[in-house]
Amino acid sequence: MAGITLKNIYKVYPGDVTAVHDFNLEIEDKEFIILVGPSGCGKSTTLRMIAGLEEITTGELYIGDRLVNDVAPKDRDIAMVFQNYALYPHMSVYKNMAFALKLRKEPKDVIDRKVKEAAKILDIEHLLQRKPKALSGGQRQRVALGRAMVRNPAVFLLDEPLSNLDAKLRTSMRMEISKLHKRLGTTFVYVTHDQVEAMTMGDRIVVMKDGFIQQVDTPQNLYDSPCNLFVAGFIGTPQMNFIDAVIEKTASGFAAKFGDTLIPFLPGKIADDVISSYEGKEITVGIRPEHLHAEEVYMDQATTATIDVDVDLAELMGAEIYLYCVWNGVNLIATIPPRTNPRPGEKFKLAIDCAKIHLFDKETQRVIS
């Protein structure tokens, strides 16, 4: 098994296009780390550099204690699972899984044992004689995982492996991959653009944008304490609401004023010497949809500011409603209980949970609190 160290990694393509900027990360042995971000952020390029499929322009990459910048992919003790499965169509499942072991000239009995052990773990024993075209998407993905498993690599690299599956299969395969990681005790590096996958699977998440690391942290810390506006908007479903408001000092302390509404900052939420430097200035207030409550079902009036919104649309999601509404010209989304039953065109009262708001500097987009 092995950890991975990336030191000052850059990837520059011809035409002076920099895909990855000064990437620094320590991935611990047996850790499940997720690289997440929008298309074009550099996450797949970073994974391919770890695999050896892309040349590193500058910087150092270590797998374990070994510098591998100039080591061929086949000698890095890694296995990669691709988005399109990359199975040989003319070979059976058994032969696909055994192929890399045959290239290593492993004994036949060892190959047979490893393939059957992996097939049992992945519940594809009954598929070993089938060709890939006779398999479903989920079954093909299991075969691709099995082909990687039999090599017993130090590091698994997975590049958006679930993006071709339907929603139900993605959910079940997320669970299967997480269980597989725990069972194998191997380092996993997983690339996705889906923040739900990132939040549910990773020990830590690396959020990327335009080739730069924005924040590296646990899923819960990313949700609770995003470091900037981008991370706050990217992590969480539905996306965080953002409102531009002016900081005012009141008799009871500081508050953010938007329209005629004051959103008070609770004692201890932010140091007075920090927020006082923003007095009279505009900042961005972030409020997650789950922290906008239907007022009649939210009892803790001491920590809230109430607002009247105009309902645009109410989407019933079963256990909750996604309420799309407008407040002083700003579009908001709230998640509220289905029994509230708001109707488009109506006025509706929401309570902002002031203990859960986020404040961002409008110019730097960095978090204030």
Disulfide bonds with the S-S distance in Angstrom:
none
